[in-house]
């Protein structure tokens, strides 16, 4: 069963992500208080799986994901392309992450998300 391992939000762009135990997801916006969430945008949340981070020797939150999943191959759903900011984390990381950056999502129905919540893949 897939679960939410970590939750992060950025209070301001380019500042370190803040780890949370729970967060309010706002319909068609993103996480409450996150600088990356925008109404009607395709980039409201970024999901990355723990397994990809471990393979690349990266800690959760470092590539600015909002949700780190456990037990869900996020890259098999829809691939997000890495941005130039990845080079500041580690030279060559943008190229290493190509095809494995995670998935950009929209919030269809808002609500509270907690660390440990189950994730259900719908068709």
N, CA, C and O atoms as CSV, one atom per row, in Angstrom:
chain,resi,resn,atom,element,x,y,z
A,1,UNK,N,N,0.847,-1.180,0.000
A,1,UNK,CA,C,0.000,0.000,0.000
A,1,UNK,C,C,0.896,1.249,0.000
A,1,UNK,O,O,1.837,1.335,0.789
A,2,UNK,N,N,0.613,2.189,-0.858
A,2,UNK,CA,C,1.384,3.434,-0.963
A,2,UNK,C,C,0.951,4.410,0.129
A,2,UNK,O,O,-0.221,4.466,0.502
A,3,UNK,N,N,1.911,5.172,0.630
A,3,UNK,CA,C,1.627,6.142,1.686
A,3,UNK,C,C,2.349,7.464,1.435
A,3,UNK,O,O,3.275,7.553,0.629
A,4,UNK,N,N,1.887,8.490,2.161
A,4,UNK,CA,C,2.557,9.795,2.194
A,4,UNK,C,C,3.677,9.677,3.222
A,4,UNK,O,O,3.416,9.454,4.404
A,5,UNK,N,N,4.922,9.827,2.776
A,5,UNK,CA,C,6.057,9.741,3.694
A,5,UNK,C,C,6.409,11.100,4.277
A,5,UNK,O,O,6.618,11.225,5.484
A,6,UNK,N,N,6.477,12.114,3.432
A,6,UNK,CA,C,6.852,13.459,3.872
A,6,UNK,C,C,5.978,14.493,3.183
A,6,UNK,O,O,5.478,14.272,2.080
A,7,UNK,N,N,5.802,15.627,3.853
A,7,UNK,CA,C,5.064,16.772,3.311
A,7,UNK,C,C,5.937,18.011,3.446
A,7,UNK,O,O,6.551,18.232,4.490
A,8,UNK,N,N,5.991,18.816,2.394
A,8,UNK,CA,C,6.823,20.022,2.396
A,8,UNK,C,C,6.076,21.179,1.737
A,8,UNK,O,O,5.233,20.981,0.862
A,9,UNK,N,N,6.405,22.381,2.176
A,9,UNK,CA,C,5.927,23.582,1.469
A,9,UNK,C,C,7.006,24.649,1.576
A,9,UNK,O,O,7.839,24.638,2.483
A,10,UNK,N,N,6.962,25.563,0.626
A,10,UNK,CA,C,7.909,26.684,0.600
A,10,UNK,C,C,7.137,27.946,0.967
A,10,UNK,O,O,6.223,28.352,0.251
A,11,UNK,N,N,7.508,28.560,2.082
A,11,UNK,CA,C,6.822,29.798,2.472
A,11,UNK,C,C,7.143,30.922,1.489
A,11,UNK,O,O,6.326,31.816,1.269
A,12,UNK,N,N,8.344,30.870,0.898
A,12,UNK,CA,C,8.747,31.816,-0.145
A,12,UNK,C,C,9.573,31.060,-1.172
A,12,UNK,O,O,10.257,30.093,-0.836
A,13,UNK,N,N,9.510,31.496,-2.416
A,13,UNK,CA,C,10.289,30.844,-3.470
A,13,UNK,C,C,11.775,30.949,-3.173
A,13,UNK,O,O,12.249,31.953,-2.641
A,14,UNK,N,N,12.504,29.891,-3.526
A,14,UNK,CA,C,13.957,29.791,-3.389
A,14,UNK,C,C,14.443,29.639,-1.952
A,14,UNK,O,O,15.649,29.527,-1.731
A,15,UNK,N,N,13.546,29.633,-0.968
A,15,UNK,CA,C,13.941,29.349,0.413
A,15,UNK,C,C,13.799,27.850,0.652
A,15,UNK,O,O,13.052,27.179,-0.061
A,16,UNK,N,N,14.507,27.315,1.650
A,16,UNK,CA,C,14.376,25.876,1.945
A,16,UNK,C,C,12.918,25.502,2.221
A,16,UNK,O,O,12.136,26.299,2.740
A,17,UNK,N,N,12.585,24.280,1.864
A,17,UNK,CA,C,11.241,23.758,2.105
A,17,UNK,C,C,11.068,23.492,3.597
A,17,UNK,O,O,12.012,23.117,4.292
A,18,UNK,N,N,9.856,23.694,4.067
A,18,UNK,CA,C,9.490,23.461,5.465
A,18,UNK,C,C,8.777,22.115,5.531
A,18,UNK,O,O,7.805,21.890,4.810
A,19,UNK,N,N,9.260,21.209,6.402
A,19,UNK,CA,C,8.610,19.906,6.531
A,19,UNK,C,C,7.447,20.008,7.510
A,19,UNK,O,O,7.548,20.657,8.550
A,20,UNK,N,N,6.349,19.360,7.161
A,20,UNK,CA,C,5.124,19.420,7.955
A,20,UNK,C,C,4.626,18.023,8.293
A,20,UNK,O,O,4.888,17.070,7.559
A,21,UNK,N,N,3.909,17.902,9.403
A,21,UNK,CA,C,3.255,16.645,9.758
A,21,UNK,C,C,1.908,16.541,9.050
A,21,UNK,O,O,1.449,15.446,8.723
A,22,UNK,N,N,1.278,17.697,8.818
A,22,UNK,CA,C,0.026,17.746,8.069
A,22,UNK,C,C,-0.092,19.106,7.403
A,22,UNK,O,O,0.531,20.081,7.822
A,23,UNK,N,N,-0.915,19.148,6.343
A,23,UNK,CA,C,-1.065,20.392,5.592
A,23,UNK,C,C,-2.453,20.412,4.951
A,23,UNK,O,O,-3.028,19.366,4.650
A,24,UNK,N,N,-2.969,21.600,4.752
A,24,UNK,CA,C,-4.252,21.780,4.083
A,24,UNK,C,C,-3.997,21.945,2.591
A,24,UNK,O,O,-3.294,22.862,2.170
A,25,UNK,N,N,-4.575,21.049,1.797
A,25,UNK,CA,C,-4.530,21.184,0.340
A,25,UNK,C,C,-5.760,21.996,-0.065
A,25,UNK,O,O,-6.883,21.672,0.320
A,26,UNK,N,N,-5.537,23.044,-0.840
A,26,UNK,CA,C,-6.600,23.949,-1.249
A,26,UNK,C,C,-7.012,23.634,-2.689
A,26,UNK,O,O,-6.171,23.589,-3.588
A,27,UNK,N,N,-8.296,23.419,-2.895
A,27,UNK,CA,C,-8.816,23.064,-4.213
A,27,UNK,C,C,-8.313,24.020,-5.295
A,27,UNK,O,O,-8.415,25.239,-5.156
A,28,UNK,N,N,-7.772,23.455,-6.367
A,28,UNK,CA,C,-7.263,24.163,-7.533
A,28,UNK,C,C,-6.238,25.245,-7.204
A,28,UNK,O,O,-6.152,26.257,-7.900
A,29,UNK,N,N,-5.457,25.028,-6.134
A,29,UNK,CA,C,-4.411,25.981,-5.772
A,29,UNK,C,C,-3.119,25.297,-5.377
A,29,UNK,O,O,-2.069,25.618,-5.933
A,30,UNK,N,N,-3.156,24.361,-4.433
A,30,UNK,CA,C,-1.951,23.719,-3.906
A,30,UNK,C,C,-2.022,23.688,-2.397
A,30,UNK,O,O,-3.113,23.696,-1.826
A,31,UNK,N,N,-0.871,23.652,-1.741
A,31,UNK,CA,C,-0.832,23.639,-0.285
A,31,UNK,C,C,-1.024,25.048,0.262
A,31,UNK,O,O,-0.453,26.008,-0.256
A,32,UNK,N,N,-1.811,25.162,1.287
A,32,UNK,CA,C,-2.025,26.439,1.953
A,32,UNK,C,C,-0.676,26.986,2.419
A,32,UNK,O,O,0.089,26.277,3.074
A,33,UNK,N,N,-0.386,28.227,2.087
A,33,UNK,CA,C,0.849,28.871,2.507
A,33,UNK,C,C,2.074,28.533,1.683
A,33,UNK,O,O,3.180,28.941,2.038
A,34,UNK,N,N,1.908,27.795,0.586
A,34,UNK,CA,C,3.049,27.437,-0.252
A,34,UNK,C,C,3.183,28.424,-1.407
A,34,UNK,O,O,2.211,28.704,-2.109
A,35,UNK,N,N,4.375,28.943,-1.598
A,35,UNK,CA,C,4.627,29.931,-2.648
A,35,UNK,C,C,4.512,29.347,-4.044
A,35,UNK,O,O,4.386,30.098,-5.011
A,36,UNK,N,N,4.553,28.014,-4.177
A,36,UNK,CA,C,4.505,27.396,-5.499
A,36,UNK,C,C,3.092,27.111,-5.975
A,36,UNK,O,O,2.873,26.925,-7.172
A,37,UNK,N,N,2.135,27.073,-5.069
A,37,UNK,CA,C,0.756,26.810,-5.452
A,37,UNK,C,C,0.134,28.024,-6.129
A,37,UNK,O,O,0.248,29.150,-5.645
A,38,UNK,N,N,-0.524,27.775,-7.254
A,38,UNK,CA,C,-1.172,28.869,-7.981
A,38,UNK,C,C,-2.500,28.376,-8.519
A,38,UNK,O,O,-2.573,27.270,-9.055
A,39,UNK,N,N,-3.551,29.170,-8.388
A,39,UNK,CA,C,-4.850,28.772,-8.931
A,39,UNK,C,C,-4.773,28.501,-10.431
A,39,UNK,O,O,-4.122,29.233,-11.177
A,40,UNK,N,N,-5.445,27.440,-10.854
A,40,UNK,CA,C,-5.562,27.047,-12.262
A,40,UNK,C,C,-4.232,26.678,-12.912
A,40,UNK,O,O,-4.161,26.599,-14.139
A,41,UNK,N,N,-3.184,26.452,-12.138
A,41,UNK,CA,C,-1.880,26.084,-12.671
A,41,UNK,C,C,-1.738,24.563,-12.734
A,41,UNK,O,O,-2.374,23.848,-11.960
A,42,UNK,N,N,-0.904,24.067,-13.657
A,42,UNK,CA,C,-0.595,22.642,-13.701
A,42,UNK,C,C,0.400,22.281,-12.605
A,42,UNK,O,O,0.511,21.113,-12.233
A,43,UNK,N,N,1.127,23.271,-12.084
A,43,UNK,CA,C,2.142,23.030,-11.062
A,43,UNK,C,C,1.630,23.515,-9.705
A,43,UNK,O,O,2.069,24.547,-9.198
A,44,UNK,N,N,0.707,22.767,-9.134
A,44,UNK,CA,C,0.217,23.097,-7.807
A,44,UNK,C,C,0.946,22.263,-6.752
A,44,UNK,O,O,1.213,22.750,-5.653
A,45,UNK,N,N,1.262,21.027,-7.078
A,45,UNK,CA,C,2.007,20.133,-6.195
A,45,UNK,C,C,2.986,19.307,-7.011
A,45,UNK,O,O,2.731,18.991,-8.173
A,46,UNK,N,N,4.113,18.958,-6.391
A,46,UNK,CA,C,5.069,18.051,-7.006
A,46,UNK,C,C,5.182,16.817,-6.116
A,46,UNK,O,O,5.468,16.927,-4.924
A,47,UNK,N,N,4.955,15.639,-6.703
A,47,UNK,CA,C,5.099,14.366,-6.009
A,47,UNK,C,C,6.371,13.686,-6.488
A,47,UNK,O,O,6.656,13.661,-7.686
A,48,UNK,N,N,7.135,13.134,-5.551
A,48,UNK,CA,C,8.341,12.362,-5.855
A,48,UNK,C,C,8.331,11.146,-4.947
A,48,UNK,O,O,7.941,11.238,-3.783
A,49,UNK,N,N,8.761,10.001,-5.478
A,49,UNK,CA,C,8.758,8.810,-4.632
A,49,UNK,C,C,10.082,8.636,-3.891
A,49,UNK,O,O,11.152,8.982,-4.391
A,50,UNK,N,N,9.971,8.090,-2.687
A,50,UNK,CA,C,11.120,7.842,-1.808
A,50,UNK,C,C,12.155,6.974,-2.511
A,50,UNK,O,O,13.358,7.200,-2.373
A,51,UNK,N,N,11.694,5.991,-3.255
A,51,UNK,CA,C,12.585,5.050,-3.912
A,51,UNK,C,C,13.519,5.749,-4.900
A,51,UNK,O,O,14.703,5.419,-4.968
A,52,UNK,N,N,13.004,6.701,-5.658
A,52,UNK,CA,C,13.847,7.468,-6.589
A,52,UNK,C,C,14.870,8.292,-5.825
A,52,UNK,O,O,16.043,8.326,-6.194
A,53,UNK,N,N,14.430,8.957,-4.758
A,53,UNK,CA,C,15.359,9.773,-3.960
A,53,UNK,C,C,16.488,8.913,-3.394
A,53,UNK,O,O,17.652,9.310,-3.445
A,54,UNK,N,N,16.156,7.749,-2.859
A,54,UNK,CA,C,17.184,6.870,-2.292
A,54,UNK,C,C,18.159,6.392,-3.359
A,54,UNK,O,O,19.364,6.334,-3.113
A,55,UNK,N,N,17.656,6.050,-4.539
A,55,UNK,CA,C,18.516,5.602,-5.640
A,55,UNK,C,C,19.524,6.680,-6.008
A,55,UNK,O,O,20.660,6.378,-6.373
A,56,UNK,N,N,19.106,7.935,-5.912
A,56,UNK,CA,C,19.962,9.052,-6.308
A,56,UNK,C,C,20.714,9.667,-5.129
A,56,UNK,O,O,21.402,10.677,-5.280
A,57,UNK,N,N,20.576,9.047,-3.949
A,57,UNK,CA,C,21.231,9.523,-2.730
A,57,UNK,C,C,20.845,10.976,-2.401
A,57,UNK,O,O,21.697,11.819,-2.118
A,58,UNK,N,N,19.527,11.235,-2.451
A,58,UNK,CA,C,18.985,12.560,-2.131
A,58,UNK,C,C,18.038,12.436,-0.944
A,58,UNK,O,O,17.322,11.444,-0.815
A,59,UNK,N,N,18.038,13.438,-0.087
A,59,UNK,CA,C,17.129,13.406,1.062
A,59,UNK,C,C,15.761,13.973,0.666
A,59,UNK,O,O,15.680,14.812,-0.231
A,60,UNK,N,N,14.693,13.527,1.321
A,60,UNK,CA,C,13.358,14.066,1.027
A,60,UNK,C,C,13.329,15.591,1.168
A,60,UNK,O,O,13.897,16.155,2.103
A,61,UNK,N,N,12.658,16.239,0.222
A,61,UNK,CA,C,12.504,17.689,0.232
A,61,UNK,C,C,13.562,18.451,-0.531
A,61,UNK,O,O,13.346,19.612,-0.878
A,62,UNK,N,N,14.699,17.836,-0.802
A,62,UNK,CA,C,15.811,18.553,-1.427
A,62,UNK,C,C,15.500,18.980,-2.857
A,62,UNK,O,O,15.993,20.015,-3.305
A,63,UNK,N,N,14.692,18.204,-3.585
A,63,UNK,CA,C,14.370,18.621,-4.956
A,63,UNK,C,C,13.034,19.361,-5.007
A,63,UNK,O,O,12.410,19.488,-6.060
A,64,UNK,N,N,12.617,19.845,-3.833
A,64,UNK,CA,C,11.501,20.764,-3.675
A,64,UNK,C,C,10.140,20.131,-3.967
A,64,UNK,O,O,9.215,20.801,-4.428
A,65,UNK,N,N,10.035,18.829,-3.691
A,65,UNK,CA,C,8.733,18.188,-3.822
A,65,UNK,C,C,7.846,18.576,-2.647
A,65,UNK,O,O,8.334,18.897,-1.564
A,66,UNK,N,N,6.551,18.543,-2.874
A,66,UNK,CA,C,5.581,18.800,-1.812
A,66,UNK,C,C,5.230,17.524,-1.068
A,66,UNK,O,O,5.023,17.540,0.145
A,67,UNK,N,N,5.165,16.414,-1.801
A,67,UNK,CA,C,4.829,15.131,-1.199
A,67,UNK,C,C,5.866,14.104,-1.625
A,67,UNK,O,O,6.113,13.911,-2.816
A,68,UNK,N,N,6.474,13.445,-0.638
A,68,UNK,CA,C,7.332,12.298,-0.896
A,68,UNK,C,C,6.480,11.071,-0.628
A,68,UNK,O,O,5.953,10.901,0.471
A,69,UNK,N,N,6.346,10.212,-1.639
A,69,UNK,CA,C,5.528,9.010,-1.487
A,69,UNK,C,C,6.407,7.818,-1.129
A,69,UNK,O,O,7.622,7.843,-1.323
A,70,UNK,N,N,5.773,6.780,-0.604
A,70,UNK,CA,C,6.449,5.521,-0.323
A,70,UNK,C,C,5.588,4.407,-0.916
A,70,UNK,O,O,4.406,4.295,-0.589
A,71,UNK,N,N,6.174,3.587,-1.783
A,71,UNK,CA,C,5.437,2.481,-2.364
A,71,UNK,C,C,4.638,2.828,-3.606
A,71,UNK,O,O,3.813,2.027,-4.046
A,72,UNK,N,N,4.859,3.997,-4.182
A,72,UNK,CA,C,4.167,4.404,-5.405
A,72,UNK,C,C,5.207,4.899,-6.397
A,72,UNK,O,O,5.909,5.872,-6.123
A,73,UNK,N,N,5.315,4.246,-7.538
A,73,UNK,CA,C,6.250,4.675,-8.578
A,73,UNK,C,C,5.644,5.874,-9.294
A,73,UNK,O,O,4.937,5.730,-10.291
A,74,UNK,N,N,5.932,7.044,-8.773
A,74,UNK,CA,C,5.371,8.289,-9.311
A,74,UNK,C,C,5.751,8.489,-10.771
A,74,UNK,O,O,4.949,8.992,-11.557
A,75,UNK,N,N,6.959,8.103,-11.137
A,75,UNK,CA,C,7.432,8.320,-12.507
A,75,UNK,C,C,6.676,7.483,-13.535
A,75,UNK,O,O,6.763,7.758,-14.732
A,76,UNK,N,N,5.943,6.477,-13.095
A,76,UNK,CA,C,5.151,5.679,-14.032
A,76,UNK,C,C,3.815,6.352,-14.334
A,76,UNK,O,O,3.097,5.919,-15.235
A,77,UNK,N,N,3.474,7.405,-13.593
A,77,UNK,CA,C,2.198,8.091,-13.781
A,77,UNK,C,C,2.301,9.170,-14.845
A,77,UNK,O,O,1.557,9.168,-15.826
A,78,UNK,N,N,3.225,10.084,-14.640
A,78,UNK,CA,C,3.434,11.209,-15.571
A,78,UNK,C,C,4.733,11.855,-15.146
A,78,UNK,O,O,4.939,12.098,-13.957
A,79,UNK,N,N,5.607,12.136,-16.082
A,79,UNK,CA,C,6.943,12.620,-15.745
A,79,UNK,C,C,7.005,14.138,-15.753
A,79,UNK,O,O,6.522,14.789,-16.679
A,80,UNK,N,N,7.610,14.692,-14.706
A,80,UNK,CA,C,7.901,16.120,-14.641
A,80,UNK,C,C,9.353,16.336,-15.034
A,80,UNK,O,O,10.219,15.549,-14.654
A,81,UNK,N,N,9.626,17.374,-15.775
A,81,UNK,CA,C,10.998,17.645,-16.216
A,81,UNK,C,C,11.727,18.497,-15.176
A,81,UNK,O,O,11.160,19.466,-14.672
A,82,UNK,N,N,12.968,18.155,-14.850
A,82,UNK,CA,C,13.730,18.900,-13.851
A,82,UNK,C,C,14.107,20.299,-14.336
A,82,UNK,O,O,14.386,20.506,-15.517
A,83,UNK,N,N,14.110,21.236,-13.423
A,83,UNK,CA,C,14.451,22.626,-13.761
A,83,UNK,C,C,15.926,22.898,-13.480
A,83,UNK,O,O,16.632,22.056,-12.924
A,84,UNK,N,N,16.373,24.075,-13.870
A,84,UNK,CA,C,17.773,24.482,-13.692
A,84,UNK,C,C,18.198,24.548,-12.232
A,84,UNK,O,O,19.389,24.446,-11.938
A,85,UNK,N,N,17.254,24.717,-11.311
A,85,UNK,CA,C,17.594,24.827,-9.886
A,85,UNK,C,C,18.242,23.557,-9.342
A,85,UNK,O,O,18.885,23.594,-8.293
A,86,UNK,N,N,18.083,22.443,-10.039
A,86,UNK,CA,C,18.662,21.178,-9.585
A,86,UNK,C,C,20.187,21.227,-9.606
A,86,UNK,O,O,20.841,20.536,-8.826
A,87,UNK,N,N,20.754,22.041,-10.495
A,87,UNK,CA,C,22.210,22.163,-10.580
A,87,UNK,C,C,22.808,22.791,-9.325
A,87,UNK,O,O,23.967,22.535,-8.999
A,88,UNK,N,N,22.026,23.613,-8.616
A,88,UNK,CA,C,22.508,24.224,-7.375
A,88,UNK,C,C,22.603,23.188,-6.254
A,88,UNK,O,O,23.375,23.360,-5.311
A,89,UNK,N,N,21.828,22.129,-6.355
A,89,UNK,CA,C,21.866,21.063,-5.351
A,89,UNK,C,C,23.099,20.193,-5.564
A,89,UNK,O,O,23.823,19.876,-4.620
A,90,UNK,N,N,23.329,19.811,-6.830
A,90,UNK,CA,C,24.483,18.981,-7.164
A,90,UNK,C,C,24.731,19.122,-8.663
A,90,UNK,O,O,23.814,18.904,-9.454
A,91,UNK,N,N,25.953,19.483,-9.075
A,91,UNK,CA,C,26.245,19.588,-10.498
A,91,UNK,C,C,25.907,18.275,-11.219
A,91,UNK,O,O,26.297,17.194,-10.777
A,92,UNK,N,N,25.187,18.387,-12.315
A,92,UNK,CA,C,24.782,17.220,-13.089
A,92,UNK,C,C,23.462,16.600,-12.649
A,92,UNK,O,O,22.975,15.667,-13.288
A,93,UNK,N,N,22.872,17.109,-11.557
A,93,UNK,CA,C,21.644,16.514,-11.031
A,93,UNK,C,C,20.477,16.667,-11.997
A,93,UNK,O,O,19.640,15.769,-12.096
A,94,UNK,N,N,20.406,17.776,-12.705
A,94,UNK,CA,C,19.300,17.963,-13.660
A,94,UNK,C,C,19.289,16.824,-14.684
A,94,UNK,O,O,18.236,16.262,-14.986
A,95,UNK,N,N,20.454,16.495,-15.205
A,95,UNK,CA,C,20.548,15.412,-16.193
A,95,UNK,C,C,20.227,14.067,-15.536
A,95,UNK,O,O,19.537,13.242,-16.135
A,96,UNK,N,N,20.716,13.835,-14.314
A,96,UNK,CA,C,20.444,12.583,-13.604
A,96,UNK,C,C,18.945,12.391,-13.353
A,96,UNK,O,O,18.449,11.265,-13.395
A,97,UNK,N,N,18.226,13.482,-13.094
A,97,UNK,CA,C,16.806,13.420,-12.766
A,97,UNK,C,C,15.898,13.354,-13.992
A,97,UNK,O,O,14.689,13.165,-13.853
A,98,UNK,N,N,16.468,13.507,-15.195
A,98,UNK,CA,C,15.637,13.510,-16.401
A,98,UNK,C,C,14.823,12.219,-16.461
A,98,UNK,O,O,15.387,11.125,-16.460
A,99,UNK,N,N,13.511,12.345,-16.514
A,99,UNK,CA,C,12.619,11.192,-16.533
A,99,UNK,C,C,12.302,10.623,-15.169
A,99,UNK,O,O,11.557,9.649,-15.062
A,100,UNK,N,N,12.871,11.231,-14.096
A,100,UNK,CA,C,12.638,10.734,-12.736
A,100,UNK,C,C,12.321,11.858,-11.746
A,100,UNK,O,O,12.418,11.646,-10.537
A,101,UNK,N,N,11.955,13.023,-12.216
A,101,UNK,CA,C,11.751,14.177,-11.343
A,101,UNK,C,C,10.465,14.079,-10.537
A,101,UNK,O,O,10.326,14.778,-9.533
A,102,UNK,N,N,9.538,13.253,-10.931
A,102,UNK,CA,C,8.281,13.170,-10.207
A,102,UNK,C,C,7.139,13.623,-11.095
A,102,UNK,O,O,7.247,13.648,-12.321
A,103,UNK,N,N,6.051,13.977,-10.449
A,103,UNK,CA,C,4.848,14.325,-11.194
A,103,UNK,C,C,4.261,15.629,-10.669
A,103,UNK,O,O,4.099,15.816,-9.463
A,104,UNK,N,N,3.949,16.522,-11.598
A,104,UNK,CA,C,3.252,17.756,-11.256
A,104,UNK,C,C,1.759,17.460,-11.229
A,104,UNK,O,O,1.250,16.744,-12.092
A,105,UNK,N,N,1.056,18.005,-10.243
A,105,UNK,CA,C,-0.372,17.708,-10.072
A,105,UNK,C,C,-1.162,18.962,-9.734
A,105,UNK,O,O,-0.623,20.000,-9.349
A,106,UNK,N,N,-2.477,18.805,-9.902
A,106,UNK,CA,C,-3.439,19.816,-9.467
A,106,UNK,C,C,-4.256,19.234,-8.327
A,106,UNK,O,O,-4.442,18.020,-8.242
A,107,UNK,N,N,-4.741,20.102,-7.456
A,107,UNK,CA,C,-5.598,19.680,-6.353
A,107,UNK,C,C,-7.047,19.753,-6.834
A,107,UNK,O,O,-7.578,20.842,-7.054
A,108,UNK,N,N,-7.682,18.591,-6.997
A,108,UNK,CA,C,-9.070,18.547,-7.452
A,108,UNK,C,C,-10.053,18.766,-6.313
A,108,UNK,O,O,-11.057,19.459,-6.479
A,109,UNK,N,N,-9.769,18.178,-5.159
A,109,UNK,CA,C,-10.594,18.350,-3.958
A,109,UNK,C,C,-9.678,18.617,-2.790
A,109,UNK,O,O,-8.805,17.804,-2.486
A,110,UNK,N,N,-9.861,19.747,-2.128
A,110,UNK,CA,C,-9.015,20.116,-1.005
A,110,UNK,C,C,-9.294,19.272,0.232
A,110,UNK,O,O,-10.277,18.532,0.290
A,111,UNK,N,N,-8.424,19.395,1.206
A,111,UNK,CA,C,-8.573,18.687,2.471
A,111,UNK,C,C,-7.230,18.567,3.150
A,111,UNK,O,O,-6.203,18.971,2.604
A,112,UNK,N,N,-7.246,18.009,4.345
A,112,UNK,CA,C,-6.021,17.840,5.127
A,112,UNK,C,C,-5.305,16.570,4.674
A,112,UNK,O,O,-5.922,15.518,4.509
A,113,UNK,N,N,-3.994,16.688,4.477
A,113,UNK,CA,C,-3.138,15.546,4.159
A,113,UNK,C,C,-2.155,15.404,5.315
A,113,UNK,O,O,-1.557,16.383,5.761
A,114,UNK,N,N,-1.998,14.170,5.791
A,114,UNK,CA,C,-1.110,13.894,6.918
A,114,UNK,C,C,-0.029,12.893,6.519
A,114,UNK,O,O,-0.236,12.032,5.664
A,115,UNK,N,N,1.126,13.030,7.160
A,115,UNK,CA,C,2.174,12.033,6.988
A,115,UNK,C,C,1.604,10.671,7.384
A,115,UNK,O,O,0.960,10.544,8.425
A,116,UNK,N,N,1.843,9.653,6.553
A,116,UNK,CA,C,1.321,8.322,6.836
A,116,UNK,C,C,-0.008,8.004,6.174
A,116,UNK,O,O,-0.437,6.850,6.175
A,117,UNK,N,N,-0.676,9.021,5.600
A,117,UNK,CA,C,-1.946,8.778,4.903
A,117,UNK,C,C,-1.719,7.789,3.751
A,117,UNK,O,O,-0.662,7.770,3.119
A,118,UNK,N,N,-2.744,6.973,3.504
A,118,UNK,CA,C,-2.699,6.041,2.380
A,118,UNK,C,C,-2.930,6.780,1.067
A,118,UNK,O,O,-3.667,7.765,1.028
A,119,UNK,N,N,-2.303,6.307,-0.002
A,119,UNK,CA,C,-2.456,6.865,-1.331
A,119,UNK,C,C,-3.145,5.808,-2.193
A,119,UNK,O,O,-2.701,4.662,-2.261
A,120,UNK,N,N,-4.217,6.203,-2.839
A,120,UNK,CA,C,-4.917,5.294,-3.726
A,120,UNK,C,C,-4.814,5.804,-5.147
A,120,UNK,O,O,-5.174,6.947,-5.430
A,121,UNK,N,N,-4.323,4.957,-6.045
A,121,UNK,CA,C,-4.209,5.325,-7.462
A,121,UNK,C,C,-5.552,5.042,-8.138
A,121,UNK,O,O,-6.025,3.905,-8.141
A,122,UNK,N,N,-6.161,6.084,-8.710
A,122,UNK,CA,C,-7.433,5.945,-9.412
A,122,UNK,C,C,-7.183,5.945,-10.914
A,122,UNK,O,O,-6.226,6.555,-11.391
A,123,UNK,N,N,-8.045,5.260,-11.653
A,123,UNK,CA,C,-7.864,5.259,-13.108
A,123,UNK,C,C,-8.582,6.420,-13.742
A,123,UNK,O,O,-8.541,6.580,-14.961
